[in-house]
Amino acid sequence: MTLDALPPASAPLVWPQGKRAAVSLTFDDARPSQVDRGLGILDACGVRATFYVSPGGIEQRLDGWRRAVAAGHEIGNHTLSHPCSGNFAFSRANALEDYTLDRMERELLDSSAAIEHLLGVPPTTFAYPCGQSFVGRGQDVRSYVPLVARHFLVGRGAFNESHNDPAFCDLALVFGMNGDGERFETLRALVDRAAAEGGWLILFGHEIGHPGQQTTRADVLERLCRHCTREGSGIWIDTVAAVGQHVARARRVP
């Protein structure tokens, strides 16, 4: 999906209904705790989140993921097999260094087809496993960002250090900031900074529940949702697809 030219940098993007900023909550890998614990919190707060899934994870809680779709949450693509750099021992047998662009494109398309078959919705946004966007090694390294741009509205990165400037960011590789293990006060500060600068903050997490590795604490998630949805917050909290569609439309030049 090709975007038209961007407006001048001095022309800030306007959020809907006078909002000052956008926030998207995202969770990766279709972890069971996301439907077992997370959906109840999100739904009680009236917040729609984006879940980046692989088909194998969906099958562990198929009824739960169907409930998520029915509640308006977004289901995004996270590849079939979660390839990352072989520098991680867990990915040594499925290393991005051993991939080609053709192989990666098959990963993306086959994952989307399987997700649509299981849940009845075609993914329109994508999250890069491990936040890594390359295939190959050395002189043969290639970016697969152009593949994501071709097949998805938005591609979300990870382990970045800022919110997104909606008037400038590359929708095929938007910044995602880690939410796992963070205190509410830390995440609130990120939201408030985005609001002060008119930005789009995308947070990502994995497990939802009690403190632990790669876990967004349930109480922190609830407090964050309440903070963003309180009257007068000026925050538009919605899925990556919803915010991405607004950004894409706003940046089109007649």
DABEL-V195710 format. One record per pair of residues at least 12 apart in sequence whose ideal C-beta (glycine too) atoms are under 6 Angstrom apart, sorted by the first residue. I is the first residue (numbers start at 1). GAP is how many residues later the second one is. D is the distance in whole Angstrom. If there is no record, write none. Layout:
BEGIN
i | gap | d
I | GAP | D
I | GAP | D
END
This chain:
BEGIN
i | gap | d
1 | 152 | 6
4 | 248 | 5
4 | 249 | 5
5 | 248 | 5
6 | 245 | 6
12 | 155 | 6
12 | 186 | 5
13 | 153 | 4
13 | 154 | 5
13 | 237 | 5
15 | 221 | 6
19 | 215 | 6
19 | 217 | 4
20 | 175 | 5
20 | 214 | 4
21 | 173 | 4
21 | 174 | 4
21 | 178 | 6
21 | 214 | 6
22 | 178 | 4
22 | 214 | 5
22 | 221 | 5
23 | 168 | 6
23 | 178 | 5
23 | 205 | 5
23 | 212 | 6
23 | 214 | 5
24 | 178 | 5
24 | 216 | 5
24 | 219 | 6
25 | 24 | 4
25 | 178 | 6
26 | 24 | 4
26 | 178 | 5
27 | 24 | 5
27 | 178 | 5
28 | 24 | 5
28 | 50 | 6
28 | 99 | 6
28 | 178 | 6
29 | 28 | 6
29 | 177 | 6
30 | 23 | 4
30 | 27 | 3
30 | 28 | 5
31 | 175 | 6
31 | 176 | 5
32 | 28 | 6
32 | 29 | 5
33 | 174 | 5
33 | 175 | 5
33 | 176 | 5
34 | 174 | 6
35 | 26 | 5
35 | 29 | 3
37 | 171 | 5
37 | 172 | 5
37 | 181 | 6
38 | 170 | 4
39 | 29 | 6
41 | 180 | 5
41 | 181 | 5
43 | 28 | 6
45 | 180 | 4
45 | 184 | 6
47 | 178 | 5
47 | 190 | 6
48 | 24 | 5
48 | 25 | 5
48 | 190 | 6
48 | 191 | 5
49 | 24 | 5
50 | 24 | 4
50 | 26 | 5
50 | 189 | 5
50 | 190 | 4
51 | 24 | 6
52 | 24 | 4
52 | 26 | 4
52 | 75 | 4
53 | 22 | 6
53 | 25 | 6
54 | 24 | 5
54 | 28 | 6
55 | 59 | 4
55 | 60 | 6
58 | 60 | 5
65 | 54 | 6
69 | 50 | 5
69 | 52 | 6
74 | 165 | 4
74 | 167 | 5
75 | 44 | 6
75 | 46 | 6
76 | 47 | 5
76 | 49 | 4
77 | 34 | 5
77 | 35 | 5
77 | 46 | 4
77 | 49 | 5
78 | 49 | 5
79 | 28 | 5
79 | 32 | 5
79 | 50 | 6
80 | 27 | 5
80 | 30 | 6
80 | 31 | 4
81 | 13 | 5
82 | 47 | 5
83 | 13 | 5
84 | 45 | 5
84 | 46 | 4
84 | 48 | 6
85 | 47 | 6
96 | 39 | 5
97 | 40 | 4
99 | 36 | 4
101 | 41 | 6
104 | 31 | 5
104 | 40 | 5
105 | 42 | 5
108 | 43 | 6
124 | 29 | 5
124 | 117 | 5
125 | 27 | 6
125 | 28 | 6
125 | 29 | 4
125 | 115 | 5
125 | 116 | 5
126 | 22 | 5
126 | 26 | 4
126 | 29 | 5
127 | 29 | 4
128 | 29 | 6
131 | 26 | 5
131 | 27 | 3
131 | 28 | 5
133 | 12 | 5
145 | 27 | 5
145 | 28 | 5
148 | 24 | 5
149 | 23 | 4
153 | 91 | 5
154 | 17 | 5
154 | 86 | 5
154 | 90 | 4
155 | 17 | 5
155 | 18 | 5
156 | 18 | 6
156 | 20 | 5
157 | 16 | 5
157 | 18 | 6
157 | 19 | 5
158 | 18 | 5
158 | 46 | 6
160 | 15 | 4
160 | 16 | 6
160 | 17 | 6
162 | 13 | 6
163 | 31 | 4
163 | 36 | 4
163 | 37 | 6
163 | 38 | 4
164 | 35 | 6
164 | 36 | 4
166 | 34 | 5
166 | 81 | 5
176 | 26 | 5
176 | 28 | 5
177 | 26 | 6
179 | 24 | 4
179 | 26 | 4
179 | 37 | 5
180 | 25 | 5
180 | 26 | 6
180 | 34 | 5
180 | 35 | 6
180 | 36 | 5
184 | 36 | 5
184 | 39 | 5
187 | 37 | 5
188 | 39 | 6
195 | 39 | 6
200 | 43 | 6
END
